[in-house]
Amino acid sequence: MKIKTTTKLKGLDGEILTYPVSEDKTAPLTLRKVIIDALLAPNDEMDGEAKIKAFNMAKYVSSLDTVELSIDQAAWIKERVNKQWATLVYGIVNEIFEAAAGDANKKAEAA
């Protein structure tokens, strides 16, 4: 499935979510920021191999505006987002991934 990492996340009110970058400045919360933060967050449950996997995926996501993910990769990223972020952000990410999976399924059926 293809995921546009530059997507700006919107709250339930339709407003773009932001995060603080300094004491007096905020930036739009993007899917890229959410995924990278979730992948690179400290996690004592992960062994060295899992941490390298997370690091390499974070590098990949940070390098492109649109990434291609397998179903397994998407599920793993969603699991990491669920552990790191609040319900609102996880719900938004889940909707984005589910929509992308649906688009991928429609293209496969048309082929």
NORSUL-V438762 format. One record per pair of residues at least 4 apart in sequence whose ideal C-beta (glycine too) atoms are under 8 Angstrom apart, sorted by the first residue. I is the first residue (numbers start at 1). J is the second residue. Records with the same first field share a line. If there is no record, write none. Layout:
I: J / J
This chain:
1: 68 / 69 / 70 / 71 / 74 / 97 / 100 / 101 / 103 / 104
2: 66 / 67 / 68 / 69 / 100 / 103 / 104
3: 31 / 66 / 67 / 68 / 69 / 74 / 96 / 97 / 100
4: 31 / 65 / 66
5: 30 / 31 / 32 / 35 / 61 / 64 / 65 / 66 / 67
6: 30 / 31 / 32 / 65
7: 30 / 31 / 96
8: 16 / 17 / 28 / 29 / 30
9: 16 / 17 / 28 / 29 / 30 / 31 / 34 / 89 / 92 / 93
10: 14 / 15 / 16 / 17 / 92
11: 15 / 16 / 17 / 88
12: 88
16: 28 / 29
17: 28 / 29 / 88 / 89
18: 26 / 27 / 28 / 29
19: 26 / 27 / 29 / 33
20: 25 / 26
21: 25 / 26 / 27
29: 33 / 34 / 89
30: 34
31: 35 / 93 / 96
32: 36 / 61 / 62
33: 37
34: 38 / 81 / 85 / 89 / 93
35: 39 / 58 / 61 / 77 / 80 / 81 / 93
36: 40 / 58 / 61 / 62
37: 41 / 84 / 85
38: 77 / 80 / 81 / 83 / 84 / 85
39: 54 / 55 / 57 / 58 / 61 / 77 / 80
40: 54 / 55 / 58
41: 80 / 83 / 84
43: 51 / 83
46: 50 / 51 / 54
47: 51
48: 52
49: 53
50: 54
51: 55
52: 56
53: 57
54: 58 / 80
55: 59
56: 60
57: 61 / 73 / 77
58: 62
59: 63
60: 64 / 67
61: 67
69: 73 / 74 / 77
70: 74
71: 75 / 101
72: 76
73: 77
74: 78 / 97 / 100 / 101
75: 79
76: 80
77: 81 / 97
78: 82 / 90 / 93 / 94 / 97
79: 83
80: 84
81: 85 / 89 / 90 / 93
82: 90
85: 89 / 90 / 93
86: 90
87: 91
88: 92
89: 93
90: 94
91: 95
92: 96
93: 97
94: 98
95: 99
96: 100
97: 101
98: 102
99: 103
100: 104
101: 105
102: 106
103: 107
104: 108
105: 109
106: 110
107: 111
